[in-house]
Amino acid sequence: FVLHMDLLAELFPEARFVHVIRDGRDVALSLREAHFDAPRTVTGAAHYWRDRVRRGRALGVRLGPDRYLELRYEDVVGDPRSALARLCAFVELEFTDRMLDYGHRARATIRVQDRARESTALTPPVAGLRDWRREMPSRDVAAFEAVAGEVLSELGYARAFATPPVTARLRAGVSTGAAEVSRAIRTTARRLRRRLDRR
């Protein structure tokens, strides 16, 4: 609903919005297996994540802290008690430990046919279900960061590339200077010549 927060806020003046933000590189891995029409390329996923996160945060600034809360997915997984206590304070609910023990109750409320697809709803949050450091090739990380690196930095996520290589920026369709492109072409040509010379 992140793209429609402004309309929802107008229609429901007492509504509060919780924006759960996850490292976009892990989101890109998840989108490859999504059951909805999601971008399948790493650059498409980077644009998708970047644009939605920026939009949600901009609308959140307009709504103000009484109506908008950002939660990090990694915090929810790493320390669910603290994250849930913060969420409860925001929506003015009393936090109880029973909220963390939902797994066995979820089994009774999720329809049998949905359980296979929604099986993670039946278990506590687990860190590392997706880990871009292990699962994403370096060239994909570079391409993702060429598109969305600024937003990763704004959110405090460590980047693998301070400045993505020009080849990654070209792949991502991010503007590069003519001098950089020329330099990249010369470097690539030198590497190819060296490989051919070794044969």
C-alpha angles and dihedrals in degrees: 000000000000092000091054102044093114093055093043091048090053095045093045107034093182095049119119124206128219113195111198108199123194130187102279094224090061089045089055089056091049094049090062088068098036119137091218134065099285132154111272099194122082093236091048089051091048092054091044093051096040095049095047095046092048092047093049093048093047091051089045091057089053092048093048131216094296091065105024131059128176118210125183115230088218090057092049090052097038098045110009094170094059094041092049092046089053091048092049091051089051094052092037097244125139112250117229130176089239088075089069093052099066100122100092093040091050090061089064096049102042113082115245094242091054096050097085093053095037098039093130088065088069096057134058117264112281125202119231101029083135121020117177090193090065103027108035120079114237093245090055091049089052092049092048092049091047088062103032106016093112092058092046088055093046088056093047098250113147113244124221091213123042086197116010113232116266090247090059091048091050090049090049093048092241114151117261130181120258090242091055092049091048091049091049091051092050091048092049091048091052091051092050092049091051091051092049091047090054090058 
